[in-house]
């Protein structure tokens, strides 16, 4: 599941698409998604 999440984040510059949020990761809250996206960006894209 983590590998799938990272693949989706890689494909879209650290953001999950709306389709991905709704279909693949519907169990995550909006706050959790923002946290994961920001964490990914800070580690892999040198943001924040």
N, C-alpha and C positions, 0 to 999 in steps of 0.2 A: 504494500500500500504506500509506503514511503517513497519507493522508487517511482511509482506512478505519479505521485504528487510532484516530485522533483522534475520528472519529464514534462509535465504540464507547465510548471514554472519556467523551465528552460525554453520551452516553445514560445512563450509569451512575455519574455523579458521580466520575469519575476511576478507576473500577475496571473491569477486564474481567470479564465474566461467565464462569462455568465453561464454558458452551457456546462462547463466543467463543475462550477459551483452547484448548479441545480441537479446534475445527473450523477456525478461521481462522488461529490463531497457534501451532500445535503445534510449530513449529520453535524457538520461544523457550523458554528454561529458566525455571524458577520465579524465579530471581534476576534474570533480565533483565526479567521481567514486573513484579516488585516495583520495580525501578529505574525502569522506564518509567512506572508508575502514580505513583510518588512525584515524579518529574520533572514529569509533567503537572500534578499537584496543586500543586506549588510554583510553577509558572508561571501556571496558569489559575485556580486556586482559592485561591491565597494560603495554602496549608497549609505546614506544616513549618518 
